[in-house]
Amino acid sequence: MVTIPISTGPKTMIEIACFITPHGFGHATRMIAILEALQSRIPDLRPHLFTTVPESVFAETLTNFSHHPLQCDIGLVQKDGFTADLEKTIIRLQEFLPFQDSLVKDLARRIQGCSLVCCDIASLGIAVAREAGIVSVLIENFTWDWIYQAYLPQHPGLMPAIDYLKSQYQRVDIHIRSEPVCGAGKGDLVCPPIFRRIRRLRSDVRNDLGCQDKRVVLISMGGIDIELPFISQLSAIPGTLFILAGQQQTNTTLGDNVLLLSRDSSYYHPDLINAADLVICKSGYSTVAECYQAGVPLVTVGRAIFPESAVLERFTATKMNGQSLDRVYFLSGSWLTTLDQLCSGHRLSPAPTNGADTVADHLLPILSGN
């Protein structure tokens, strides 16, 4: 089979390739924020996205891009949104690593004509960039070798993947770390949290929601399915509109105070966060960063063992007046009896700087040829 390079645009167009881990949607939304900032500076920039994250996630924000479905990373195989299956993860890693030479060479041919390769912890992109002779950029607040170390005592079968991935990450040309960073690595640049920008006024979104004077509690668990057993208890809470984002169901309401929003809802997630009086979320990078942007009171729900959770929870506690809930306590719905206390936090000033702008300014000289 003859592989046709992806570069088909006008000569004036600047093209880049992006390899994005499909572990949840947070890595994709972080890349989206960076691409949005880059395209504001280079309107004719066209990114080519290699990932199994659905194209619709990118289409919420970006217009001039191409999507190439590719399993470019394993990450962690999830039993559910809070729990990883390490045995299956090891099996998948053994099948995926080391990268097949034929795959790397084929992808290197496909990205010829690109000026840069950006990777959000999918190190396959680094290997492809080296083969293609293109500058590679790693964007992360953690890397998989660091994550796997936390599970190593109980799962020694992770050691080959740790060693291999660490060697791949070390070959990157430009290493960018986004706060809150995990681990002791330095990187070439450390930037503030990266987030997609708020688009609409808080008052306009609340008017659309029809919440009147109700307080709005947004429950957002990211891009991985999580069953929420307490949903039936929410209708008994007066004066509160509960919005459950990222549901599989089509948009619907339960009673007059529970709104279930599907993943393809027309409401932009950063706008929903800004409209809320309280956000309760899984301790994941993207939602924490978007709450940091808005200054909205935040409660995180930790993930057992997953080492990023502790870093994010410390950041929310020290920088955002955040609170945290135990996973079992959260899923039981017992926290509803303390909802007034959880909602008592005050809004902070919006984040002064978007790390996406910091990254875009750092990469601009490479893309502009200066």
C-alpha positions, 0 to 999 in steps of 0.5 A, a space after each residue: 500500500 502506498 502511503 500518501 503524506 498528510 501535507 496537501 495544503 497550500 505552500 503558505 500553510 504551516 503544518 504540525 503533527 500532534 500525537 495525543 494519548 487517549 487516556 481520558 480527554 484531559 490531554 486532548 483538551 490541553 493540546 487543544 488549548 495550545 493549538 488555539 493559542 498557536 492559531 491565534 498567532 499563526 492563522 494558517 497553522 494546520 495541525 494533524 492530530 494522531 489519536 483515538 480521542 474522538 474528532 468531535 472533542 477537537 471540533 468543539 474548539 478547532 476548525 482547521 485541522 485533520 484527524 487521523 485515528 491512531 492508537 499512539 499510546 496505552 497509558 492505563 487500561 481502566 476498569 472504570 473512571 477511578 480504577 485501573 486494571 494493571 494486569 491488562 495494562 501490562 499485557 497491552 504494553 507488552 503488545 505495543 512496546 517497543 514501537 514497531 519500526 514499520 509503524 514509525 517509518 510509515 508515520 514518518 513518511 506521513 508527516 513529511 512537510 510538518 514543521 513540528 511534532 507535538 506530543 502530549 505524553 504519547 512518546 511514539 510521536 518523539 520516535 516518529 519525529 526523530 525518524 522524520 528529522 523534525 523537531 519534537 516537543 513533549 508537553 506534560 505534567 507527568 510522564 507514563 514512566 513516572 506514573 508506572 513507578 507508583 504501581 511497580 511494587 505490586 506489578 513488577 511487570 511494568 519495569 520494561 515499559 518504564 525503562 523503554 518509555 523513559 529512554 524515549 522521553 529523553 530523546 525529545 528536542 524540547 521538553 515543556 512541563 505544565 504546572 502543577 508538575 509531577 516528579 522532579 524533572 526540569 524541562 526546557 520550560 515550565 509554564 502555568 496551568 494550560 486551559 481552554 478559554 472561556 467563551 461566554 459570559 457567566 450570566 448568559 450561560 446561567 440564563 440559558 440553563 434557566 437556573 434563576 437564583 438556584 446555586 449551580 453544582 457541576 459534577 464532571 468526571 472527565 472522559 471515562 465512564 463512571 457510574 454515579 449511584 447517588 443521582 436519585 438522591 439529588 432531586 431531594 436537594 432544594 434550591 440547587 441545580 445539579 449538572 452532570 456533564 459527560 453522560 452517555 445519555 442524550 441531554 435530559 432532566 430528572 425532576 426540576 433540578 438535575 440536568 444530564 448533559 451528554 458528551 456532545 452537548 452544545 454547552 462548552 465545558 469551560 463555560 459550564 465551569 464558569 457558570 457554576 457555583 461549585 465544581 465537583 470533579 475527578 482529580 484530573 488535570 483538564 478540569 482542575 486547570 479550567 476551574 483555575 481559570 474561572 476561580 470557581 470553588 472546587 472539590 476533587 475526588 481522588 483516584 486510588 494509588 494514581 500518583 497525579 491525584 495527590 499532586 493535583 489535590 495539593 495544588 487545589 488546596 494551596 492555590 485554589 482553596 479547594 477541598 477533596 472527597 474520598 471516592 467511596 464517600 463521594 459515590 455513596 452520596 453522603 457528601 450531600 449532607 454537607 453540601 452547604 459547607 462544600 459550597 461555602 468557598 468564595 470565588 477567586 480572581 481568574 487566572 492571570 496567565 494561560 500556560 497555553 500562551 506561554 507555550 505558544 510564545 515559546 514555539 512561535 520562533 520555531 514555526 515562524 523560522 526566526 
